[in-house]
Amino acid sequence: MKNSIVLLFILASVSVFSQDADYSVSSYLTEGTKAPNTHYIGEAWLNAIIHDDEELGYNITKATFKANSTLDWHKHGSAQVLIIVDGEAYYQEKGNEPVILKKGDVIKCEKEIEHWHSSTKFSDVTYLALYGGGQPTTWTEVVTREYYDKVAEKLKSN
């Protein structure tokens, strides 16, 4: 009986001092949902890790593109940062030459700058995109398969 009272006292004390366990925990490792075939060619999955959080003022989206997949030309109302977490990507801003981004690379695209990014011809890519909240993407031009293939050919020696 004495042990039961001591145990009850300990449990009551612990529950009073324990923290509230109502956390919102997500994982960037979750694949996400398959994106509808709008504004890109190929296969893509999106995981909206942080989306429309007014307090933070920015979004974080994990995107995974299978090899030989690309987004169309687009721009954002805020700067966008891409962090390549796996694979390789093509990236190009309007008026500049395309480049290959590799795992660990971080690139910033200034607001209202037209750009496109994609997986490479033979490598999937997974990246985290950080961008301002509440400002939609403006899609400007289709990246055709022919254009994508020319970029892949040009960069294949890199």
N, C-alpha and C positions, 0 to 999 in steps of 0.2 A: 504494500500500500504506500509506504514511504517512497519507494522508487517510482511509483506511478505519479505521485504528486510532484516529485522533482522533475520527471519527464514532462509533465503537463506544464510546469512552470517554465522549463527551457523552451518548449515549443511555442508557448505564448510569447516569450521574450523575443525569440527569433522572428516570429511573424510580425511583431510590432516594428522591428528594426529592418526588416527586409524591404528591398526596393520594389516599386511597382514594376511588374514584368510586361507591361503593355508597350512593347517596342514595335516599330515597323522595320523589320529586317528583310532585305531583299538580297539577291546575289547577282553579280555581273556574270557569273558562270552559267546562269540559266540561259538556254539557247534563245528563248523568246518565242515569238509567233512568226510563222511564215508571212512575209509581206505580200500584199496583193501585187500583181504584175502591172504596176503603174509607175511611170517615170524611171524604169530600169529594165535592163535585159538580163535574164538569167534567174538565179535563185538567191533569195535573201531572207534572213531572219532578223527580227528586231526585238530588243528587250529594253523597254523604257524604264530605266533604273530610277531616275528622278525626272518627273514630268510635271510641268505647270505648278511648281512649288513657289508660291508668291514670296515667301520669306527668303528663300535662297536667290530667286531671280534668274536661275539658269536650269537647263535640262542636261541630263546625262543619258545617252542612249548607247547601248551596245549593238553593233550591227555585224552580222556575219554574212559575207558574200562567198558563194561557191566560185571556184575558178571559172574564168571566162564570163563574168557577170559585171555589169556596170550601171551606175546611176547616170541620169541625164544631166546636162548643164543646169545649174541652179545657183541661187544666192540666198543669203540670210540677212535679216534686218539687224543682226548683231554679229560680232566676230564668232568664228567657230574654231575649236581646237580639236584635232584628230590625234588620238594616241593609238598607235598600231600595237596591239597586244599579241597578235599571232599572224603569221603568214606574210604576204607581200601585197602591195597595192600600187596602182597607178594613181597619180594626182596631177591635175593641171588647172591653172588659173588662166582665164581668157587673156590672150596676148603673150603668154609665157610658154616655154617648152614643157612637155610632160616629164615627170620624174617617177622613179620607183621609190616607194616607202617600204621599209622593212621593220620587222618586230623591234620594238623599242623606240622607233622614231616618233617624234611629236612635231606637228606642223600647225601653224595658225593661219587661218584665212580671214582677212579683214572683212568687216561688214560690207554688204552690197557688192562684193567682188564675185563675178561669175566664175564658177569652177565645177569640176566633176571629179569623182574618185570612184575606184572600183577594185575588184580583185585583179590579179594579173592573169594572163592567159592560162597558166598552169598551176597557180597557187590560190587556195582559198585565202581570205583575209578576215580577221576579226579586229575591229577597232572600237574605241570609246569616242563618242562625239560629245563635246561639251559646247553648249550654245545658249544664247539668251532665251529666257522664257517668254511665252506669249507672242512670239513673232513667227509667223508662218514662213515656210520655205517657198520661194518663188521659183517655179520651174520655167526655164527660158528657152531651151533648145534640146532636141533629141540628140543623144550620142548614138550615131548609127553603128551597126555592126562593122561596116566598112571602115569608119573612122577609128573605132576601137582596135580593129585588126592592124591598121597602119601604125598606131601607137605601139602596139605589142611588138610588131616587127622592128620598129625603130629602137625600142628599148631592150630587146632580147639579149643584146650583148652586155648589158649592164649587170 
